[in-house]
Amino acid sequence: MTIKTVLVTGGAGYIGSHTAKALADAGLRPVVYDDFSNGHRGAVRWGSMVNGDVRDQTRLTEVMAKFEIDAVIHFAGLIEVGRSVTAPEMFWDINLNGVAAVLGAMRETGVARMVFSSTAAVYGQPAGDGQDRLSEEATKAPLNPYGDSKLAAERLIAAHTRAYGLEGVVLRYFNAAGADPSGYLGEAHACESHLIPLAIEAALGLGPALTVHGSDYPTPDGACLRDYVHVCDLARAHVLALTTPLGPTRFDAFNLGSGVGHSVLEVIAAVDKATRRTTPFATGPRREGDPAMLVADPSRARAVLGWRTERSSLNDIVADAVAWRKAPRFGFHPIVEAVA
Ligand SMILES: NC(=O)c1ccc[n+]([C@@H]2O[C@H](COP(=O)([O-])OP(=O)(O)OC[C@H]3O[C@@H](n4cnc5c(N)ncnc54)[C@H](O)[C@@H]3O)[C@@H](O)[C@H]2O)c1
C-alpha cells in the first residue's frame, strides 16, 4: 500500500515534531494530533494540526476518516519516569488507554499500520553482569510504571495484529537527544529530566548544578553508561518503519540506539567543550534502579529497516542541543492547517 498521509499523535512534542519534519522531507503529509499538554504549537510546522486527546476514540476516528489517514505514528504519552512512580494511574491511563483508543479508531477506519514509540525502559535491569548491549530478545522486566505501561501497550498492539490483522512496528528508543540543526526544533520538556539538556542548563548558568548519581559502577570511569541517539536519526527510523515489510505475525520490534555507551562524565566533558564552559556538578550516591550500562544492539534495525545513524556522535548531539538551547526558535510554518 502506498502511504501518503500519516497521523502523528504527540507530534507537537520533542520526537514527534522532528518526525513530522522527516515525513515532510520524505514527501509525506503529517497530520499532528496533540492535546498540547506537553507539546508546543510552534513545533508543528509541517502538514495539519488537530487538537485532541489521544484517549478520545470518537475524535480519532473522525480525524482518521477526514484526513484519509494511511498509517499512524503514535508518540502521545507521558514520559517522566519519576512522575510515573508517584502518579502511576495517569501513566496507565494515557499510555495504555491512549494506545487502545488509537487502535480502536484504526479498526473503525481501516488504517493498517501503527508505528509505536517504546523505550529501553521495558528491559529494566539488564540480566547477567549488565555489560552486554541489549538486543530485542533481552528479558523485559520494567522497573517503574512508565516502563510497565509501555510494555503493556506493546503487548496490546501485538494482540491487535493477531486478532484484527493490524500491523504493528514497535521502536524502542534509548536516550533521544540533540535537536534539528535548522534551529527550528529542539527539546523543550516543561519538566526536564534528561541528562543532556540539564547539563547544558547547568553549564550555561540557566539551571542548577548537576548531580552525578554514583561513581562506583563497574564502568571505565565509575559513572553510568547510556546510549544517546540523535533525534533526527530517530525521526528517519519512523519513516522507514512505515513501509518496512513485516513477516506473517505482522508485528516487529526494533531497538534504536547508536550502539555506543557514553558515561555521564563523558557527556559533561562534551557539554564543556560545546559550551566552552565548565559544567558545575557534584557526585552523589547511586540512584535506586539505575543500571550501570544501557546500550542498544541496533543491528536488527540496521538489517531490517536499513537504518543508519548519521548524527549520533556525542559531539554532534551535544553541539546541536547547545545551539538549540542558546536560541530556541519555535514558530509557525505557513502551510500548517489548524483544525479545531
Ligand atoms: N525522549 C526520550 O528520550 C524517549 C525515550 C524513549 C521513549 N520515548 C517515548 O517517545 C514518545 C515521545 O517522547 P517525547 O520526548 O517527544 O515526549 P514529549 O512530552 O515531548 O511529547 C509527547 C507529546 O504527547 C502529547 N500528549 C500527552 N498526553 C496526551 C494526550 N492525552 N492526548 C494527546 N496528546 C498528548 C504531549 O502534548 C506532547 O506533545 C513518548 O511516548 C515517550 O514515551 C521518549
The ligand as an SDF file (V2000), in Angstrom:
LIG
                    3D

 44 48  0  0  0  0  0  0  0  0999 V2000
   12.5500   11.4130   24.9370 N   0  0  0  0  0  0  0  0  0  0  0  0
   13.1160   10.1980   25.0660 C   0  0  0  0  0  0  0  0  0  0  0  0
   14.3380   10.0640   25.2990 O   0  0  0  0  0  0  0  0  0  0  0  0
   12.2750    8.9560   24.9020 C   0  0  0  0  0  0  0  0  0  0  0  0
   12.8840    7.7050   25.1030 C   0  0  0  0  0  0  0  0  0  0  0  0
   12.1120    6.5560   24.9360 C   0  0  0  0  0  0  0  0  0  0  0  0
   10.7840    6.6520   24.5620 C   0  0  0  0  0  0  0  0  0  0  0  0
   10.2050    7.8570   24.3880 N   0  0  0  0  0  0  0  0  0  0  0  0
    8.7890    7.9060   24.0050 C   0  0  0  0  0  0  0  0  0  0  0  0
    8.6440    8.7450   22.8700 O   0  0  0  0  0  0  0  0  0  0  0  0
    7.3970    9.4370   22.9110 C   0  0  0  0  0  0  0  0  0  0  0  0
    7.6550   10.9140   22.6980 C   0  0  0  0  0  0  0  0  0  0  0  0
    8.5680   11.3870   23.6750 O   0  0  0  0  0  0  0  0  0  0  0  0
    8.9660   12.9300   23.7170 P   0  0  0  0  0  0  0  0  0  0  0  0
   10.2740   13.0360   24.4170 O   0  0  0  0  0  0  0  0  0  0  0  0
    8.7870   13.5190   22.3720 O   0  0  0  0  0  0  0  0  0  0  0  0
    7.8370   13.4760   24.7050 O   0  0  0  0  0  0  0  0  0  0  0  0
    7.0160   14.8530   24.6570 P   0  0  0  0  0  0  0  0  0  0  0  0
    6.4230   15.0170   26.0220 O   0  0  0  0  0  0  0  0  0  0  0  0
    7.8640   15.9430   24.1350 O   0  0  0  0  0  0  0  0  0  0  0  0
    5.8810   14.5320   23.5970 O   0  0  0  0  0  0  0  0  0  0  0  0
    4.6910   13.8430   23.9400 C   0  0  0  0  0  0  0  0  0  0  0  0
    3.5410   14.5590   23.2700 C   0  0  0  0  0  0  0  0  0  0  0  0
    2.3440   13.8750   23.5930 O   0  0  0  0  0  0  0  0  0  0  0  0
    1.3300   14.8370   23.8740 C   0  0  0  0  0  0  0  0  0  0  0  0
    0.3280   14.2370   24.7510 N   0  0  0  0  0  0  0  0  0  0  0  0
    0.4840   13.8290   26.0360 C   0  0  0  0  0  0  0  0  0  0  0  0
   -0.6880   13.3580   26.5070 N   0  0  0  0  0  0  0  0  0  0  0  0
   -1.5910   13.4660   25.5030 C   0  0  0  0  0  0  0  0  0  0  0  0
   -2.9720   13.1540   25.3810 C   0  0  0  0  0  0  0  0  0  0  0  0
   -3.6670   12.6290   26.4050 N   0  0  0  0  0  0  0  0  0  0  0  0
   -3.5890   13.3910   24.2110 N   0  0  0  0  0  0  0  0  0  0  0  0
   -2.9080   13.9260   23.1560 C   0  0  0  0  0  0  0  0  0  0  0  0
   -1.5950   14.2550   23.2160 N   0  0  0  0  0  0  0  0  0  0  0  0
   -0.9500   14.0190   24.3780 C   0  0  0  0  0  0  0  0  0  0  0  0
    2.0620   15.9880   24.5450 C   0  0  0  0  0  0  0  0  0  0  0  0
    1.3620   17.2130   24.4830 O   0  0  0  0  0  0  0  0  0  0  0  0
    3.3740   16.0090   23.7470 C   0  0  0  0  0  0  0  0  0  0  0  0
    3.2890   16.8720   22.6440 O   0  0  0  0  0  0  0  0  0  0  0  0
    6.7600    9.0990   24.2400 C   0  0  0  0  0  0  0  0  0  0  0  0
    5.7630    8.1210   24.0270 O   0  0  0  0  0  0  0  0  0  0  0  0
    7.9090    8.5350   25.0600 C   0  0  0  0  0  0  0  0  0  0  0  0
    7.4640    7.5790   25.9910 O   0  0  0  0  0  0  0  0  0  0  0  0
   10.9210    9.0260   24.5520 C   0  0  0  0  0  0  0  0  0  0  0  0
  1  2  1  0
  2  3  2  0
  2  4  1  0
  4  5  1  0
  4 44  2  0
  5  6  2  0
  6  7  1  0
  7  8  2  0
  8  9  1  0
  8 44  1  0
  9 10  1  0
  9 42  1  0
 10 11  1  0
 11 12  1  0
 11 40  1  0
 12 13  1  0
 13 14  1  0
 14 15  2  0
 14 16  1  0
 14 17  1  0
 17 18  1  0
 18 19  2  0
 18 20  1  0
 18 21  1  0
 21 22  1  0
 22 23  1  0
 23 24  1  0
 23 38  1  0
 24 25  1  0
 25 26  1  0
 25 36  1  0
 26 27  1  0
 26 35  1  0
 27 28  2  0
 28 29  1  0
 29 30  1  0
 29 35  2  0
 30 31  1  0
 30 32  2  0
 32 33  1  0
 33 34  2  0
 34 35  1  0
 36 37  1  0
 36 38  1  0
 38 39  1  0
 40 41  1  0
 40 42  1  0
 42 43  1  0
M  CHG  2   8   1  16  -1
M  END
$$$$
